[in-house]
Amino acid sequence: MKFSLLQRLPACLATVMILCGGGAAMASCEAGAAICAWTERVVGIKTPNMIASGTLIDDGFVLTNRHVVEDHDTVLIRLPDGEIARAQSLPHDVPVDLVLLRLAGTDNPLPRSDVVIPDHSPHLTVVGFDQGRNQPRAYQTSTFANHPDAETFPQARIHADARALPGNSGGAVLNAAGELVGILAAGDGDMSEIIPIQHLSALLMRSDAVHEQAFLQQGGAIRRCADLLFDAGAIARDPPSDLVMALKTACLESGNKMLFDQAGQRFGEWWMFQLSEMFLRQSLKLDPDSPNSLMSLAVTYHLDRQMDREKPLLERYLDIDPKNPQALRLAIQVAGVLKDRLFADRVLALMEAHNPAALPLARDFIDNAFAS
């Protein structure tokens, strides 16, 4: 399960995708004027390894994800008018997956750090750089959003079913009034992870060249981890021990929640359950209500037949997203194996409400489980 909204591509292909098209007119936007206005503030980003999105927050400054820039000196920016520019990341020591980019030729001071934090809303819209259309685009609005306690868990994300596509990481996430709620960090096409905008204040105050060495070291670990995960996708089972050690080392050093999730998923797919659990538990320490981390660890325990440890993860997941068919299917199996009638009844009720087509088979499974 790949949980990322980056496109990690050969550099030549990425160059073609982001540089072609010149200053084409914006596609029609039907999301409302306040949201559509942000299509003039979202940019495309190309690094030597990937393509992604960014958000103009002030004249000459772009906000994007830390995992986008990695340890590269500069990145290419495709501005909304089609102009291509270079930008350099500003080192910082804030433990959050964000970074400010300064456009080349800009000597403006950093924007003010008194960032307005919008009220929590369940209805969020992503505006990201659409690689297929080669221009910014507003996507389908979410039906729910789970907002974290970002003071207690600074690396926790907003989790919402806002629609997004590969290449949208770093895009703007807005409420219905067009207020900037956060920056898109990751997703699987159905569930999106969003960095709350309140972290921008710390970023503006703590971006300084004094942090450059540590910033680049962490960026190198992010790049190595991402590269190894990309290469590991071709290995179905029994990875070489040197790859396992390199992947474990780089991904731990990255300190990045998304990469912790991806490493945990990869080790789980290799049936290396202890390493899978270690990475996913680390991710949950950073973001205890992350649906992706909860589901990934539940799957690891399911494959390892640790149903008693899987159950509380599924209970929490269903509190957040009760309609997810995979969670409901796993939960029915766990309820049957553990012979937990209360849990079974809860899951059957959720199935009746959200996935009635699967209900007859689920009832048969539970009846057979309790009859044996």
N, C-alpha and C positions, 0 to 999 in steps of 0.2 A: 504494500500500500504506500504510494508516494504522496507525501503530504507537503507540497511545496507549490508556489505559484511562480517560480522562476522558470526560465527556459535555459537550461545549460546545454549549449550547442557548440559545434565547431566554430571557431572564430570567424572564418570566412563567410559562413552562412549567416551568423549573427550580424556581421557588417552589412551584408546585402539587405537583410530584413529591416534594419533600423535606418539605413541611409537612403533607401529607395523612396521614390514618391514625391520628393521635393516638398513644397508647401501646399499640399493638397487641402482643399476645404474640409472643414469638420463635417462628419456625418451628422444626419439629423438626430436630435436628442429629444426624447419624449419624457424625460424624468422630471420636468418642471424647471422653471427658469433658475431658481436658486441653486439647484444641483448641476444643471447643464452649464452654468457659468464656470464651473470647475474644469470643464474640458479645455478651457484656455489656460489652466494652471497645472495641468498634468503633462509630464514629459516622458519620453522614452530614454532609457539608459542602456548603453552597451559597455561592457568590460571585455577584457580578453577572453573571458569564459562564459559569459551569459548575456541575456537581455532581460530587462526588468523595467519598472516604472519609477517615477519620482514625482514629488509635489512641490511646486514653487510656493514658498511661504513668504517671500519678500523679494524685492528687486535684487537679483543676483544670487539668491540662495535657494537650494533645492533640498528637500528632506526625503530621505529614502531609508532602506533597511541597512543595518550594519553588515548583514551577510551578503548584501549585493556587492559592496565595494571590496570586500575581503582585504587584501594588503596591496592593492594596485594604487600607483601614484595618482593616476588620473583616470577619468572615465569619459566617454562620449555622451553628450546630451543632445537629443533631438527635441528642440523647442516646439511649442504648439504651432508656430508659423512656418515650421519646416526647416528653420536654420539649425545647423549643426555647430555645437560648441563643445569645448572641453571644460571639465570641472574637477576640482581637487577636494578630497575629503578633509574635514577639520577634526583632528584627533581629540578624543575626550576620554574620561574615565567613568562614565555613567553606565551601570550594568543594565543596559536596555538595547534592544535590537534596532537602534536608529542611528543615523549619522547625518550631519549637515554637509552639503557640498557647496563650495563657492565657485561660481562660474568664472572662467578665465577672463582677465581684464577688469574684474570687479574689485574695487578696494573699499566698497561700502562697509561701514561698521555692522556688526551683528545686530539683528532685530532686537527689539525690547523683549525681555524675558517674562513679562507679566501676561502669560498666555491665558486666554479665556477658556474655561472648561465647561462644555455644554452639559445640560442635564442628561441623565441616562435615557435612552430611547430604545425600543425594540425594533424600530424601523430604520435600518441603515442601508446606504447605497454606496457601492464601490465605483469610483471613477478611476480607471486604469488605462495604460497605454495598450491598445489592442494591436497585437503584432500582425494579425491577419489583415486588418484594415489600415495598419500603419498610421494610426491616429488615436487620440484619447476617445474613450467611450464610457457611458454610464450603463451599469448592469442592473439586473433585477434586484429590487429592494428586499431586505430580510423580513421574515415574519416574526422572528424573535432574536433577542440578543442578550447574552448573559454577561453582565459587567462585573469585573473583579474588584477586590479590595487592593487597589494598586499601591497604597501606602504600605500595607503589610507585606504584599508580594509584588515587588517592583517589576519583576519579569513576567507577571501574569498578563494575559491578553483578554480582550473582549472576544467572545465567541458568538458567532452569528451565522445564520444560514444565508447570508448575503452572497449572491452569485459573483464569481470571479473566474478568470481563466489564466493559463500559463502566461507569464510575462507581466502580470498585474502587481506583483510584489512591489511595494513602495508607492502604490497609488493612494489617492485620498479616499477616506471613508467619511460619509456625511450623514447628518440627520435630515429630516424633511425640510428644515429651515435653511439648509445649505451650510450649516456650521460644521467645521472640521472636528470630527469626533476622534479620529485616529488615523494611523497609517497601516495599510494592509501588509501583513507579514507572511502568511502562509495559508494554505487551504488545499482541499481535495476536489474542488469544483462544487461541493455541496455545503461544507462547513468551512468558514473562514476565520482566521485568527488575526486580530487587529491590535496594534500597539496603541494604548490610550494616549491622546495628545497631551495629557498633563505632564508627561515626561519631557516635553520640549523645553520647558522652563529650565530644568536642570541641565539639559544639553546646551542651551544658549549660554548658561553661566559657566559651564565647565569644559567648553571646547577651547583647547589651548595647545600650542606646540610642545609644551612641556610633557605632554602625554604621548608623544609620537612613538617612542620606542616600544612601549607596552602595547600601544594601539596596533602597531604593525605586527608585533609578535602574535597577538591574538588573531589578527586578520589572516596571518599565514596559516595558523591552525584551522581557521574556518575554511580557507581555500583547500588545504590538504584533506580535511575531513570530507568536504563536498566532492572533491575529485575522487577520493577512494570510494565513497558511496556510489558515485556515478559508475565507476569501473566495476564495482562489486555487483551491479545489477545483472551482469552477464554470467554470474556464478550461481547456479541453482542450489548446490549443496557441497559440503566438504571444502571450504575455502582453505587456501594455504595458511600456515600458522603465521608467516611473516605479515600477510595481509591483515589477519585478525589483530595482531599486535599493533600494527601501524594505524589501523582504523580505530581501535580502542584509544590509543594515545592521542591522536589528532582530535578526535571528536570530544574527548574529555577536556582537552586544552582549549577547545573552541568556546566553551561556556555558553553555547547557543542552544536554546530550547528546541528549535525546529530540528537541529542536527542531532540532539539527544533523541528525539522521537524517531528520526529516520534511522539512526544507528540501532536503536532498540528494535525497530521493525525488521531491519535487515538481519540482525542476530536471531530474532525469533523465526524468520523464514529459514534460517540455516539450522534450526533446532538447537541453538546454543542459548538455552533458556536462562542461565544465570547471568550472562552478559546482557541479554535482552531485558531482563528484570532490572538490572543495575541501571541501565540508561533510562528506562522509562520511569523508574522510581525517582531518579534525579530530575527528570522533567517535571514530575508531579510535585516535587519539592518547590520548584519555581512557580508552578501554576496548578494548584490542587484541583481546580475544576475544569481542566482542559479535556474536552470530549475526545480529542484525538489520542491523547496519552492514556486516558482511562480505557478506551476501546482497545488500543494496541496492547496494553498490559493484560486486559481481559482475554484477548486472543492468545497471548503467550501462555497464560495460566490454563486456558482451555486445551491448547495443544499438549501441554505438560500434565494434563489431567489433575490440575489442582483446583477443582471446582469450588471448594470452600473458600479459597482466596479470590477466586473470580467473582463470586456472588456480590460482595460489597462494592466492587468496582462497577458492576452492571446496575446495581441499585442506584448508585450515585449518577451514573450516566443517564438512566431513565428519568431521574429527577430533572435533568437538564434538557434532554431531547427524547421525549417518550415515544416518538413516532418512528425512530430509526429501525428499519427492518432487520438489520444485522444484529443489533442489540437485543431486539425482541426474540429473534431466533436463538441466539446464544442463551438468553435468559430462560427460555422454555426448556432447553436441554439441561441447564444447570439445576433448575427447579425439579426436573424429573430425576436426575441422578442423585441429588441430595434429599429427595422426597420431602421437599419443603412446600407444603400445601399453601401457606399464606403467600409465599413468593409466586407460586404458580397461579394462584387466583389473581394476583395483581397484574401479572404479565398477560394473562388471558384477557383481562378487562382492557388493558392497553391495546392488545391486538384487535379486539372487537371495535375499538374506537378508531384505530389508525391503520390497521392492515387486515380488514375482515376476510379477505381472500385466503389468508394463511391460517385462519382460526380453526377450521375443521381438522386439519392435519395436526395442529398444535394440541387440540383437545384430545385427539386420539393418542398422541404420544404421552400426554400426562395421564390419561386413563390407564394406559398399558403400564406406565411406570409405577403407578400406585397399586395396580392389581398384582404386580409381581412380588 
